[in-house]
Amino acid sequence: MNTHTFKNYLPVWLMPLMAGLFLVTTSMQNAGQKKAGSYKGKKVIIGYVGGFRGKVDVSRIAAEKLTHINYAFVNVRNCRAFLDNERTDTTNLRMLNTLKLKNPDLKILISIGGWSWSENFSDAVLTDSSRVVFAKSAVDIIRKYQLDGVDIDWEYPDMGGEKGNIHSPEDKQNYTLMFQSLRSELNILEKETGTKKLLTTATGGFSSFLDHTEMDKAQQYLDYINLMTYDFFSGGIAAHHTNLYASKDYPEDNNADKAIKAYMAAGVPADKLVMGIAFYGRTFILRSDSVKILGSKYSSQSYGSGYSFIKDSLLNSKDFRMYKDKKAKASYLYNASTKKFITYDSEWSVKNKCRYVNSKGMAGVMFWEYDSDPKEYLLGQINKTLK
């Protein structure tokens, strides 16, 4: 029955509803036909969205300000990619896909692993047969939910990560072979759907990660490499956790510039590298005998508040003083009475990072994670600077 004939049988009040449904369906189909290559020449803005907390409120996500959403996280169990909360994940993935009505170019990927779900990667990719099983299970998820790709966040091959993680020297080669298997399965899905399917990874934002992987070989299978250039620590002293450059106020091993240069020297093309931005802070309580801020020993440290809270509730507080480390291009707060030191990304530091991305010919930026800055202060700055 063609649409003209069908319309003749519809009540008048139902016609607008059917017309709206037709437009939604058409928009979704058109979105699915877009090629990932539409981002060529355009900087990517990849936001991690945390589904592990429960249902995602997609009405709060500014789809037009993103190019990719990485849905975090999918677990690894019995050598397979596994949805721990399938009912919630099903709802979240379906709702995230509706954001393509606002931005038809938006790509939705599943992110497998993360800090708390990486303990089984090593066994899952140990042999040829296990890698095939793992790759098929991962691609089956994006096939089922009509998604655009797979992101791997293995923390960390041959390095441990969270206590209890399985790791071995064989991880170094198996890490590369895992991507080879995933790319092979994604190629099959590409032929089925006629659309490009992405393969990306989140990696350590420190040069020692390169000693335990073969990034020069692995990169050939990857579209983007998301550098986690945050959560930097400096041997028991209060330090920036997401600085662009080294600070002159204390000795340190890690910063984004150092990591990016190391990856490029290791054979990773700049146009595949993505700069990581922290949408949250880290908090340190300095020891009572501290006489300076940066470089002092601390008595405790913790994951801090998101940037929306920092900007709205702390920056204008009389209890805190805001500082800019101009050499490191990093912001921080300090409460002298409580000895509380907070290190974070601000609009100023993000502007500097985005300018760096442009100057180095990098692919773009990613951030962890969306819920930490619901006011979109940092996301707005990213869009403004990258454009």
C-alpha positions in Angstrom: 0.0 0.0 0.0 1.6 3.3 -1.1 1.5 6.4 1.2 -1.0 8.2 -0.9 -3.5 5.3 -0.7 -2.8 4.8 3.0 -3.4 8.5 3.7 -6.9 8.3 2.3 -7.8 5.8 5.2 -6.3 8.0 8.0 -8.4 10.1 10.3 -7.6 13.8 9.8 -6.2 14.1 13.4 -3.7 11.3 12.8 -2.2 12.7 9.6 0.2 15.2 11.4 1.5 12.4 13.7 2.2 10.1 10.8 4.0 12.9 8.9 6.2 13.6 11.9 7.0 9.9 12.2 8.0 9.8 8.6 10.3 12.7 9.0 12.0 11.2 12.1 12.5 7.9 10.3 13.9 9.6 7.2 16.3 11.6 9.3 17.5 8.5 11.2 18.1 6.7 7.9 20.0 9.6 6.4 22.1 9.8 9.6 23.0 6.2 9.2 24.1 6.7 5.6 26.6 9.4 6.6 30.2 8.3 6.3 32.7 8.8 9.2 34.9 10.5 6.6 32.6 13.5 6.8 35.0 14.6 9.7 37.9 14.9 7.3 39.4 18.4 7.8 37.2 19.0 10.9 38.4 18.6 14.4 36.7 15.9 16.4 35.1 16.6 19.8 34.7 13.3 21.6 32.7 13.2 24.8 32.6 10.2 27.1 29.1 9.6 28.5 28.9 7.4 31.7 26.2 4.8 31.4 27.6 2.9 34.4 25.7 5.3 36.6 22.3 4.4 35.2 20.0 6.0 32.7 21.4 8.8 30.7 19.3 12.0 30.4 20.0 12.7 26.7 18.0 16.0 26.9 21.0 17.4 28.7 23.5 16.5 25.9 24.3 19.2 23.4 24.6 16.9 20.4 25.4 19.8 18.1 28.6 20.5 20.0 30.0 17.0 19.7 31.2 14.8 16.8 31.4 11.6 18.8 30.0 10.1 22.0 31.8 7.2 23.6 29.4 5.2 25.8 31.2 4.1 28.9 31.5 1.3 29.8 31.1 -2.2 28.4 32.7 -4.9 30.5 34.8 -7.9 29.5 33.6 -11.3 30.7 34.5 -14.8 29.5 36.5 -13.4 26.7 33.5 -11.4 25.4 32.3 -7.8 25.4 29.5 -7.8 27.9 26.7 -5.4 28.9 26.5 -5.6 32.7 23.2 -3.8 32.8 21.6 -4.7 29.5 18.2 -3.3 30.2 19.6 0.1 31.2 22.2 0.0 28.4 19.6 -0.8 25.8 17.6 2.2 26.8 20.7 4.5 26.9 22.0 3.4 23.5 18.6 3.8 21.9 18.2 7.3 23.4 21.7 8.3 22.4 21.0 7.4 18.8 18.0 9.8 18.8 20.6 12.6 19.2 21.3 12.1 15.5 18.1 14.0 14.9 19.8 17.1 16.2 23.2 16.3 14.7 23.1 13.8 11.8 26.9 13.6 11.7 27.1 12.4 15.3 28.8 9.1 15.9 28.0 6.8 18.8 30.6 4.2 20.0 30.7 1.8 22.8 33.8 2.1 25.0 35.0 -1.2 26.4 37.0 -1.3 29.6 37.9 1.7 31.7 39.7 1.7 35.0 37.3 -0.7 36.8 36.5 -3.1 33.9 40.0 -3.9 32.4 40.9 -6.9 34.5 40.0 -9.5 31.9 41.4 -7.9 28.7 44.7 -9.9 28.9 42.9 -13.3 28.9 40.3 -12.2 26.3 43.0 -11.4 23.7 45.5 -14.1 24.6 45.1 -16.4 21.6 43.9 -16.1 18.0 40.7 -17.9 18.8 39.9 -15.8 21.9 40.6 -12.6 20.0 38.1 -13.6 17.3 35.5 -14.4 20.0 36.1 -11.0 21.7 36.0 -9.1 18.4 32.8 -10.7 17.2 31.1 -10.0 20.6 32.1 -6.4 20.5 30.9 -5.8 16.9 27.7 -7.8 17.6 26.8 -5.1 20.2 27.1 -2.2 17.7 25.4 -4.3 15.1 22.4 -4.9 17.4 22.1 -1.3 18.5 23.0 0.3 15.1 26.0 2.1 16.5 29.1 3.5 14.7 32.1 1.9 16.3 34.1 0.5 19.1 36.5 2.2 21.5 38.9 0.2 23.6 40.0 1.6 27.0 42.4 -1.0 28.4 44.0 0.3 31.5 46.7 -1.0 31.0 48.3 -3.7 28.8 51.3 -5.3 30.6 51.2 -2.6 33.3 48.5 -3.7 35.7 46.2 -0.7 36.4 43.7 -1.4 39.1 44.7 -3.9 41.8 43.9 -7.4 40.7 44.1 -6.8 36.9 45.5 -9.7 34.9 48.5 -8.7 32.8 51.4 -10.3 31.1 54.4 -9.5 28.8 52.4 -11.0 25.9 50.0 -8.1 26.2 52.3 -5.9 24.2 51.8 -7.9 20.9 48.3 -9.0 21.7 47.2 -5.4 22.1 48.0 -4.9 18.4 46.5 -8.2 17.4 43.3 -7.3 19.2 42.8 -4.2 17.0 43.6 -6.3 13.9 40.8 -8.7 14.9 38.3 -5.9 15.7 39.1 -4.1 12.4 38.4 -7.3 10.5 35.0 -7.8 12.1 34.2 -4.1 11.6 35.0 -4.4 8.0 32.4 -7.2 7.7 29.8 -4.9 9.3 30.8 -2.1 7.0 29.9 -4.3 4.0 26.6 -5.3 5.6 25.5 -1.7 6.3 27.4 0.3 3.7 28.6 2.7 6.4 32.0 3.4 7.9 32.6 1.8 11.3 35.1 3.4 13.6 37.8 1.8 15.8 39.4 4.0 18.5 41.2 3.6 21.7 41.9 5.5 24.9 45.5 5.3 26.0 47.8 6.3 28.8 48.8 10.0 28.6 52.3 9.1 29.7 55.3 8.0 27.6 55.9 4.8 29.5 52.7 3.4 28.0 54.6 3.2 24.7 57.1 0.8 26.3 54.4 -1.8 26.8 52.6 -1.5 23.4 53.4 -1.3 19.7 51.6 1.9 18.9 53.4 2.3 15.6 51.8 -1.0 14.5 48.5 -0.7 16.4 47.7 2.8 14.9 47.3 1.4 11.4 44.0 -0.2 12.5 42.8 2.8 14.5 40.9 5.9 13.5 41.7 7.9 16.6 43.9 7.5 19.6 42.5 9.3 22.7 45.3 10.3 25.0 44.2 10.4 28.6 46.3 13.4 29.4 44.9 13.8 32.9 45.2 12.1 36.3 48.9 12.9 36.3 50.7 12.3 39.6 54.2 13.3 40.7 55.5 11.1 43.4 53.6 12.1 46.5 53.6 15.9 46.0 50.8 18.2 45.1 50.9 18.7 41.3 48.7 19.6 38.3 46.7 16.6 37.1 46.0 17.8 33.6 48.7 20.3 32.6 49.7 21.0 29.0 53.4 21.7 29.7 55.8 21.0 32.6 55.7 23.4 35.5 58.7 25.3 36.8 57.5 25.0 40.4 58.3 21.3 40.9 60.0 18.4 39.1 57.6 16.2 37.1 57.5 13.3 34.7 54.2 13.8 32.9 52.5 16.5 30.9 50.4 16.5 27.7 53.0 18.0 25.5 55.6 15.4 26.5 53.1 12.5 25.8 52.0 13.8 22.4 55.6 14.3 21.3 56.5 10.8 22.5 53.5 9.2 20.6 54.5 11.0 17.4 58.2 10.0 17.8 56.9 6.4 18.2 55.3 6.5 14.8 51.7 7.6 15.5 50.5 10.3 13.0 49.5 13.6 14.6 46.1 13.5 12.7 45.1 10.4 14.7 46.0 11.8 18.1 43.3 13.3 20.3 44.1 15.5 23.3 42.4 14.5 26.5 40.7 17.2 28.6 39.5 16.8 32.2 36.0 18.0 33.0 36.7 17.4 36.7 39.2 18.4 39.3 41.4 16.5 41.7 41.7 17.6 45.4 44.7 17.4 47.6 45.0 18.2 51.3 48.5 19.5 51.9 50.4 18.6 55.1 50.2 21.1 57.9 54.0 21.9 57.6 53.7 22.9 53.9 55.1 26.3 53.1 54.3 26.4 49.4 51.5 25.0 47.2 52.8 23.3 44.1 55.4 20.7 45.0 54.4 20.3 48.7 53.7 16.9 50.2 50.1 16.0 50.8 48.3 14.0 53.4 45.4 12.9 51.2 44.1 13.2 47.6 40.8 12.4 46.0 38.7 12.6 42.8 37.3 16.1 42.8 34.2 18.0 41.8 33.2 18.7 38.2 33.9 22.0 36.5 30.4 23.4 36.7 30.5 23.1 40.5 34.1 24.5 40.6 33.2 27.5 38.5 29.8 28.3 40.1 30.6 27.5 43.8 34.4 27.8 44.4 35.9 30.3 42.0 34.0 33.2 43.6 34.3 31.8 47.2 36.3 34.0 49.6 37.8 30.8 51.0 39.7 30.0 47.8 42.2 31.8 45.7 42.5 31.0 42.0 45.9 30.7 40.4 47.2 30.2 36.8 50.5 28.4 36.2 51.4 30.2 33.0 54.3 28.0 32.1 52.3 24.7 32.6 49.1 26.3 31.2 47.2 24.9 34.2 44.7 26.3 36.6 44.4 25.6 40.4 42.7 26.7 43.5 44.0 26.9 47.1 42.4 27.3 50.5 45.1 28.5 52.9 43.1 27.8 56.0 42.2 24.2 55.2 45.3 23.5 53.0 43.0 22.3 50.2 44.6 22.3 46.7 42.4 21.7 43.7 43.8 21.1 40.2 41.5 21.3 37.2 41.0 22.4 33.6 39.4 25.8 33.1 38.3 27.8 30.0 41.7 29.3 30.0 43.6 26.0 30.0 41.2 24.5 27.5 41.7 27.4 25.1 45.5 26.7 25.3 45.0 23.0 24.7 42.8 23.5 21.7 45.2 26.0 20.2 47.9 23.4 20.7 45.8 20.8 18.9 45.3 23.2 16.0 49.0 24.0 15.8 50.2 20.4 15.8 47.6 19.2 13.3 46.1 16.8 15.8 42.7 15.2 15.2 40.9 17.0 18.0 40.0 16.6 21.6 38.1 14.3 23.9 37.0 14.7 27.5 36.0 12.7 30.5 33.2 13.1 31.1 29.9 14.8 30.2 28.2 14.8 33.5 31.1 16.7 35.2 30.2 20.0 33.4 26.5 20.1 32.8 26.6 23.8 32.3 28.9 23.2 29.2 31.4 25.8 30.2 34.3 23.8 28.9 32.5 22.3 26.0 31.5 25.8 24.8 35.1 26.9 25.0 36.2 23.8 23.0 33.7 24.6 20.3 34.7 28.3 20.2 38.4 27.7 20.0 38.5 24.7 17.6 36.2 26.4 15.1 
